[in-house]
Amino acid sequence: MDQKVLFKQMIDFHKATFDNSFNAMTTLQEQGEKMVGIFLDQAAWLPEEGKKIIREWTDTYKKGRIEFRKNVETQFEKVENYFGGVS
């Protein structure tokens, strides 16, 4: 088997593994965000400023997750373009 074909198969496997793992992690984080949102809505003892900080933190975390995903996908695209002629 040609080394480029083997390497492309390895990259495809790693991309599929990353996609599945990242999607599972995203689902867990979104559930956590929902739970935090419900908690904040019901936490009358927590000042609005504290609630605002927590919401900003979850928004920042979400933006970071999206940016990380974009960066990883960009790198996978570069590798796939390199092996684009391999079938």
N, C-alpha and C positions, 0 to 999 in steps of 0.2 A: 504494500500500500504506500502511496506517495506520502511524503511527510507533510506536505501542505494540506492534503485532504484530511489526514489524521489530526493535524493541528486545528483545522476548521471545525471538525467534529467536536474537538475538545472545547473550543470557544463557544460553539452552539450549546453544548451541554452546560457550560458555566453560565451562559446568558439565561437559559431556561431555569437553572437553579436559582440564579439571582432574582429573576422575575417572580418566581413562586415564593421565595423567601421574603422578598420585599413586599409583595402583595399581602402575605400573611401578617407581616409586621405592621403594615398600614392599617389593616382591618383591626388589629388589636389596639393600635394607637387611636383610631377613630372611635372605637368603643370607649376607650379611656377618656377621650375628649367629651363624649356624650355624658359619661358618668360625672365628670368634673362640672360640666354645664348644669346638670340637674342638681348637683350638690350646691353650686353657687347660687342657683335660683332659690333654693330652700334654706340657705344659711343666712338667716336674718341677723345673726350676731356678727357677721363679717362685714366690715365697712366697705362701702362702694369702691373706695380707692384700692383696697385689697383685691376685690373681685376684678377690677379693671386690670390690675397687674397680672393676675393669674390668666385672664383671657388674652392679654398681650403675649404672655409667655407661651401659651398654647398656639397662638397664631404664628409666632416666631418659629416655634418648633416645626409647625406644619410647612412653613415656607422653606426652612432648611431641608426638610425631608424631600420636598419637591425639587429643590435645587440639586440635591445630591443625586436624585434619580436622573435628572437631566444630564448631569455630568457623566454618570456611569453609562447612560445610553449613548452619549456622544462618543465615549471611548470605545464602546462595543461597535458602533458604526464605523469608526476608523479602522478597527481590526477587520470587520467584515468587508470593507472596501478593499483592504489589502488582499484579502483572499477571495475577492469577487469573481475572479475568473475560474475558480476551482469549483467543480461540480461534484 
